[in-house]
Amino acid sequence: MTAQRYGAGIWHFATYLDRYATDGYGTPRSVIEAIDLAGQVRDLSVVDINYPFFGGDFTNAQVKEALDRNKLGVIGITPEIYTREFVKGSFTNPDAGVRRRTHELVTEACDQVRYFGADYVKLWPGQDGWDYPFQVDYGTLWKHSLDGVGQLASENPDLKFVIEYKPREPRVRMSFGSVARTLLGIEKIGLPNVGILLDFGHAIMGGESAADSAQLAIDYGRLFGMDVNDNYRSWDDDLVAGSLHPIELFEFFYVLRKNKWEGVWQLDQFPFREDSVAAANHAIDFLKAAAKGLEALDIEALKAAQGRHDAIGALKVAQKALFGAM
């Protein structure tokens, strides 16, 4: 088994605003400054980078130089298809011109993936969906979602595309809103280079078991990436991984390890008020403890308990391994 690698979305090291603190929670940072902060995190190997680059007009070479001096690689490029320009949707926008613009922007992101040697283009079409009954024709909306992703995947067969599903926010109902719905769409597209990025927080926010969702995506050969964080289930709080649901997160990692899934364990956290480097270090320390716990897990005892559907017996085995490793 290869050594576990850890990553983070570069936005983890940016500064944020919300509808109350509209002046932000800190001085704005550029992508270069964010990369320099990411370089201070222990055991961080790769970052996911937004495109276009934030905080200034930077060339690929300037971003690459910052990554190199911080000994960081790039796992994914996330095109910003969820901003004001796409207020009524990206792939599903009623304006064909905006749908073409989505295609153009993601195509540009494809070139960034090739330049930086990243693993995938990450698609998070956050504005694709609806808010009210009767607002959209559901069949048309779904067709536009699949056509948009499918066209890009067919035009770029050398690249992987991952869809990060989420139940809601910013839309009240998002087009790719669950693991099952997203898998149905991917199977309908029918191309081998389209998969899922499973965000632990999005899964539990949507009432899913993240471990079960991971197993489902793996069974269909579509789990191409993952993010971890935590929340109170009612909203995508993007809190530090393991802070609220450590045993469920441990089960998620167990399913990955059981299936020999060896991708990057990546942070998708938003430390609004916390020190971003400290928050990342703390989260990775938990992930490393979880990895150690997986090595200590009594697999035979766990299988025996699961074979009996013995909840308490299985929990005892899992809790002993996880909490004994911390």
C-alpha positions as CSV (number, residue, x, y, z in Angstrom):
1,M,0.0,0.0,0.0
2,T,1.3,3.4,-0.9
3,A,1.9,6.1,1.7
4,Q,-1.3,8.1,2.4
5,R,-1.2,11.6,0.8
6,Y,-3.0,14.6,2.1
7,G,-4.4,17.6,0.2
8,A,-6.5,20.7,0.6
9,G,-8.6,23.1,-1.4
10,I,-6.5,26.3,-1.8
11,W,-9.6,28.2,-0.7
12,H,-8.9,26.8,2.8
13,F,-6.1,29.5,3.0
14,A,-8.1,32.4,1.5
15,T,-10.1,34.8,3.6
16,Y,-13.9,34.8,3.6
17,L,-17.0,37.0,3.7
18,D,-20.6,36.3,4.3
19,R,-23.9,38.2,4.2
20,Y,-23.2,39.7,7.7
21,A,-19.4,40.4,7.6
22,T,-19.6,41.8,4.1
23,D,-16.2,43.4,4.7
24,G,-14.7,39.9,5.2
25,Y,-13.0,38.0,8.0
26,G,-9.6,39.2,7.1
27,T,-7.5,41.0,4.6
28,P,-8.0,39.5,1.1
29,R,-5.3,37.1,0.0
30,S,-4.1,36.2,-3.5
31,V,-3.7,32.7,-4.7
32,I,0.1,33.1,-4.4
33,E,-0.3,34.1,-0.7
34,A,-2.7,31.2,-0.1
35,I,-0.1,28.8,-1.6
36,D,2.6,30.1,0.7
37,L,0.3,29.5,3.6
38,A,-0.5,26.0,2.4
39,G,3.3,25.4,2.3
40,Q,3.4,25.8,6.0
41,V,1.1,22.9,6.7
42,R,2.8,19.6,7.8
43,D,2.3,16.7,5.5
44,L,0.4,18.6,2.8
45,S,1.2,17.3,-0.6
46,V,-1.3,18.7,-3.1
47,V,-3.8,21.5,-3.5
48,D,-7.0,22.0,-5.5
49,I,-6.9,25.4,-7.3
50,N,-9.7,27.6,-8.4
51,Y,-9.7,28.9,-11.9
52,P,-9.5,31.8,-12.8
53,F,-6.8,32.4,-10.1
54,F,-8.0,34.7,-7.4
55,G,-6.5,37.9,-6.0
56,G,-4.7,39.2,-9.1
57,D,-3.7,38.6,-12.7
58,F,-1.2,35.7,-12.3
59,T,0.3,33.6,-15.0
60,N,0.6,29.9,-14.9
61,A,4.4,30.2,-14.5
62,Q,3.9,32.5,-11.4
63,V,1.5,30.0,-9.8
64,K,3.8,27.1,-10.6
65,E,6.8,28.9,-9.1
66,A,4.8,29.4,-5.8
67,L,3.8,25.7,-5.8
68,D,7.4,24.6,-6.5
69,R,8.9,26.7,-3.7
70,N,6.4,25.2,-1.3
71,K,6.9,21.6,-2.6
72,L,3.2,21.3,-3.5
73,G,1.5,19.6,-6.4
74,V,-1.9,20.2,-7.9
75,I,-4.6,17.5,-7.6
76,G,-7.5,19.4,-9.3
77,I,-8.6,22.5,-11.0
78,T,-12.0,23.9,-10.1
79,P,-13.5,26.3,-12.7
80,E,-15.6,28.9,-11.1
81,I,-18.9,28.1,-12.8
82,Y,-20.9,29.3,-9.8
83,T,-20.3,33.0,-9.7
84,R,-22.6,36.0,-10.6
85,E,-22.2,35.3,-14.3
86,F,-23.9,32.0,-13.7
87,V,-26.7,33.2,-11.4
88,K,-29.3,31.2,-13.3
89,G,-27.1,28.2,-13.8
90,S,-24.0,27.1,-15.7
91,F,-24.7,23.9,-17.6
92,T,-28.5,24.4,-17.0
93,N,-28.7,28.1,-17.7
94,P,-31.8,29.0,-19.8
95,D,-29.5,31.2,-21.9
96,A,-27.7,29.2,-24.5
97,G,-24.9,31.8,-24.6
98,V,-24.2,31.3,-20.9
99,R,-24.1,27.6,-21.4
100,R,-21.5,28.1,-24.1
101,R,-19.6,30.4,-21.7
102,T,-19.6,27.5,-19.2
103,H,-18.2,25.2,-21.8
104,E,-15.5,27.7,-22.7
105,L,-14.5,28.3,-19.1
106,V,-14.3,24.6,-18.3
107,T,-12.3,24.0,-21.5
108,E,-9.8,26.6,-20.3
109,A,-9.7,24.7,-16.9
110,C,-8.8,21.6,-18.9
111,D,-5.7,23.3,-20.2
112,Q,-4.8,24.2,-16.7
113,V,-5.1,20.5,-15.6
114,R,-2.7,19.6,-18.4
115,Y,-0.2,22.4,-17.5
116,F,-0.1,21.6,-13.8
117,G,-0.3,17.8,-14.3
118,A,-3.4,17.6,-12.1
119,D,-5.6,14.5,-11.7
120,Y,-8.9,16.0,-12.7
121,V,-11.2,18.9,-13.6
122,K,-13.6,19.3,-10.7
123,L,-17.1,20.4,-11.6
124,W,-19.2,22.0,-8.8
125,P,-22.2,23.5,-10.6
126,G,-23.6,25.2,-7.6
127,Q,-26.0,27.4,-9.4
128,D,-27.5,24.5,-11.4
129,G,-30.9,23.6,-9.9
130,W,-34.1,25.4,-8.8
131,D,-35.6,27.2,-5.8
132,Y,-39.4,27.1,-6.3
133,P,-42.1,24.7,-7.6
134,F,-42.8,25.1,-11.3
135,Q,-39.7,27.2,-11.7
136,V,-38.1,24.8,-14.2
137,D,-38.8,22.0,-16.5
138,Y,-37.1,19.1,-14.7
139,G,-36.5,17.0,-17.9
140,T,-34.9,19.9,-19.7
141,L,-32.7,20.9,-16.7
142,W,-31.4,17.3,-16.3
143,K,-30.7,17.0,-20.0
144,H,-28.7,20.2,-20.0
145,S,-26.7,19.0,-17.0
146,L,-25.8,15.7,-18.7
147,D,-25.2,17.2,-22.2
148,G,-22.9,19.9,-20.8
149,V,-20.7,17.4,-18.8
150,G,-20.8,14.8,-21.5
151,Q,-19.7,17.1,-24.2
152,L,-16.6,18.2,-22.2
153,A,-15.7,14.7,-21.3
154,S,-16.0,13.5,-24.9
155,E,-13.9,16.4,-26.2
156,N,-11.2,15.8,-23.5
157,P,-10.8,12.0,-23.3
158,D,-7.3,12.3,-21.8
159,L,-8.7,14.0,-18.7
160,K,-10.9,13.0,-15.7
161,F,-13.9,15.0,-14.8
162,V,-15.3,14.7,-11.2
163,I,-18.7,16.0,-10.2
164,E,-19.0,17.2,-6.6
165,Y,-22.6,16.7,-5.7
166,K,-24.4,18.6,-2.9
167,P,-28.1,18.7,-1.8
168,R,-28.4,22.5,-1.7
169,E,-26.7,25.8,-1.4
170,P,-26.5,28.1,-3.2
171,R,-29.6,26.6,-5.0
172,V,-32.4,25.4,-2.7
173,R,-32.3,22.2,-4.8
174,M,-29.2,21.3,-6.8
175,S,-29.3,19.4,-10.0
176,F,-26.5,17.0,-8.9
177,G,-27.9,16.7,-5.4
178,S,-27.1,13.1,-4.2
179,V,-24.8,10.2,-4.8
180,A,-27.6,8.2,-6.4
181,R,-28.8,10.9,-8.7
182,T,-25.2,11.8,-9.7
183,L,-24.4,8.1,-10.4
184,L,-27.6,7.9,-12.5
185,G,-26.4,10.9,-14.5
186,I,-22.9,9.6,-15.0
187,E,-24.2,6.2,-16.2
188,K,-26.5,8.0,-18.6
189,I,-23.5,10.0,-20.0
190,G,-21.8,6.7,-20.4
191,L,-18.2,7.8,-20.6
192,P,-15.3,6.3,-18.6
193,N,-13.7,9.6,-17.6
194,V,-16.6,11.0,-15.6
195,G,-16.8,10.3,-11.9
196,I,-17.7,11.5,-8.5
197,L,-15.9,13.6,-6.0
198,L,-17.5,12.6,-2.7
199,D,-17.5,15.4,-0.1
200,F,-18.1,13.8,3.4
201,G,-20.0,16.9,4.6
202,H,-22.2,17.1,1.6
203,A,-23.1,13.4,2.0
204,I,-24.1,13.7,5.7
205,M,-25.8,17.0,5.1
206,G,-28.0,15.2,2.6
207,G,-29.0,12.5,5.0
208,E,-26.6,9.9,3.5
209,S,-24.2,7.6,5.2
210,A,-20.9,8.8,3.7
211,A,-19.4,5.3,4.0
212,D,-22.4,3.8,2.1
213,S,-22.2,6.5,-0.5
214,A,-18.5,5.8,-1.0
215,Q,-19.2,2.0,-1.4
216,L,-21.9,2.7,-4.0
217,A,-19.6,5.0,-6.0
218,I,-16.8,2.4,-5.8
219,D,-19.1,-0.4,-6.9
220,Y,-19.8,1.5,-10.0
221,G,-16.1,2.4,-10.5
222,R,-16.9,6.1,-10.2
223,L,-15.2,7.3,-7.1
224,F,-12.5,9.5,-8.5
225,G,-11.9,11.9,-5.5
226,M,-13.0,12.8,-2.0
227,D,-13.1,15.8,0.4
228,V,-13.4,15.7,4.2
229,N,-14.8,18.2,6.6
230,D,-17.6,18.2,9.2
231,N,-20.9,19.8,9.9
232,Y,-24.0,19.6,12.1
233,R,-25.9,17.9,9.3
234,S,-28.4,20.8,8.6
235,W,-25.9,22.9,6.6
236,D,-22.6,22.7,4.9
237,D,-20.6,24.2,7.7
238,D,-17.2,23.0,6.4
239,L,-15.8,22.6,9.9
240,V,-12.6,20.8,10.8
241,A,-12.7,17.1,9.8
242,G,-13.4,14.8,12.8
243,S,-14.6,17.6,15.1
244,L,-18.3,16.3,15.2
245,H,-18.6,12.9,13.6
246,P,-15.3,11.1,14.0
247,I,-16.7,7.6,14.1
248,E,-18.6,8.1,10.8
249,L,-15.6,9.6,9.2
250,F,-13.5,6.6,10.4
251,E,-16.1,4.3,8.8
252,F,-15.8,6.3,5.6
253,F,-12.0,5.8,5.6
254,Y,-12.5,2.1,6.4
255,V,-14.6,1.7,3.3
256,L,-12.0,3.4,1.2
257,R,-9.2,1.2,2.6
258,K,-11.3,-2.0,2.4
259,N,-11.8,-1.4,-1.3
260,K,-8.1,-0.5,-1.8
261,W,-9.0,3.0,-2.9
262,E,-5.7,4.9,-2.6
263,G,-6.5,8.5,-3.6
264,V,-5.7,11.7,-1.7
265,W,-7.5,12.4,1.5
266,Q,-8.3,16.1,0.9
267,L,-9.5,18.8,3.2
268,D,-12.4,21.1,2.2
269,Q,-12.7,23.3,5.2
270,F,-13.6,27.0,5.7
271,P,-11.8,28.3,8.8
272,F,-13.6,31.7,8.9
273,R,-12.3,32.7,12.3
274,E,-9.5,30.2,12.9
275,D,-5.9,30.2,11.8
276,S,-5.9,28.4,8.5
277,V,-2.6,26.7,9.0
278,A,-3.4,25.5,12.5
279,A,-6.9,24.2,11.3
280,A,-5.2,22.3,8.5
281,N,-2.6,20.8,10.8
282,H,-5.2,19.8,13.3
283,A,-7.3,18.1,10.7
284,I,-4.4,16.2,9.1
285,D,-3.4,15.1,12.6
286,F,-6.8,13.5,12.9
287,L,-6.6,12.0,9.5
288,K,-3.2,10.5,10.4
289,A,-4.7,9.1,13.6
290,A,-7.5,7.6,11.5
291,A,-5.0,6.0,9.2
292,K,-3.2,4.5,12.2
293,G,-6.5,3.3,13.6
294,L,-7.2,1.5,10.3
295,E,-3.9,-0.4,10.8
296,A,-5.0,-1.4,14.3
297,L,-8.5,-2.4,13.4
298,D,-9.3,-6.0,14.2
299,I,-10.7,-6.8,10.8
300,E,-11.8,-10.4,11.6
301,A,-13.6,-9.3,14.7
302,L,-15.3,-6.5,12.7
303,K,-16.4,-8.9,10.0
304,A,-17.7,-11.4,12.5
305,A,-19.8,-8.6,14.2
306,Q,-21.0,-7.3,10.9
307,G,-22.0,-10.8,9.8
308,R,-24.3,-11.0,12.9
309,H,-25.4,-7.3,12.3
310,D,-24.1,-6.8,15.9
311,A,-24.1,-3.0,16.3
312,I,-22.5,-2.9,19.7
313,G,-19.9,-5.5,18.9
314,A,-18.9,-3.6,15.7
315,L,-18.8,-0.3,17.4
316,K,-16.5,-1.6,20.2
317,V,-14.0,-2.8,17.6
318,A,-14.1,0.5,15.6
319,Q,-14.0,2.7,18.7
320,K,-11.1,0.8,20.2
321,A,-9.1,1.2,17.0
322,L,-9.8,4.9,16.4
323,F,-9.7,6.3,19.9
324,G,-6.7,4.1,20.8
325,A,-4.8,5.7,17.9
326,M,-5.4,9.3,19.0
